[in-house]
Each structure stands twice: as C-alpha cells, then as structure tokens.
Amino acid sequence: MPLVTMRLESAQYDGTNGTVLLDWLDGSYNIVSDDGQLLILKDGEGTRKRIRLNGWLVRDVNRNLLWHGGNAAYNQQWMELPS
C-alpha cells in the first residue's frame, strides 16, 4: 500500500514579503505590523501571530495557517519534499 500525507506548503518571512505572505494565506489575517524584523498578523478573532525574520509559516491546501515558528523549530519538525 502506498503511504500518503496531506499536502502542506511552507514559506519563509524574509523581512520584505509580509504582504506576499498575507496573500499566500487564506485571507483571514491582517497585518498589524511589519518592520522587516517582525511580522505580526492578526486573525478575525484577534489572535496575533508573531513571525520573526527568517521565520516559517506552514499552510494546508485550504491556505489555512497551521504552524509558524523559527528556523530551528522548522528544521526539527518539518521535512521538505520535492514539489
């Protein structure tokens, strides 16, 4: 039997791509602050997500944000597959 997994995608905050990441997500977030070192997103319920420079975001096929964190945590918890 084949092994299967859900399709997930990741993107990295490089300090200049806050609006690109906002478009990449499902549209339920707004940018509170983006100073090139820290991107702060807020969802419709008021929950804030703090993504530091070089931090990662992981979304599902519906473009929902599933996870965000730093480089070390990303490398420890996720494995990139060829697209």
Rosetta blueprint (number, residue, H / E / L):
1 M L
2 P L
3 L L
4 V L
5 T L
6 M L
7 R L
8 L L
9 E E
10 S E
11 A E
12 Q E
13 Y L
14 D L
15 G L
16 T L
17 N L
18 G H
19 T H
20 V H
21 L H
22 L H
23 D H
24 W H
25 L L
26 D L
27 G L
28 S L
29 Y E
30 N E
31 I E
32 V E
33 S E
34 D E
35 D L
36 G L
37 Q L
38 L E
39 L E
40 I E
41 L E
42 K E
43 D E
44 G L
45 E L
46 G L
47 T L
48 R E
49 K E
50 R E
51 I E
52 R E
53 L L
54 N L
55 G L
56 W E
57 L E
58 V E
59 R E
60 D L
61 V L
62 N L
63 R L
64 N L
65 L E
66 L E
67 W E
68 H E
69 G E
70 G L
71 N H
72 A H
73 A H
74 Y H
75 N H
76 Q H
77 Q H
78 W L
79 M L
80 E L
81 L L
82 P L
83 S L
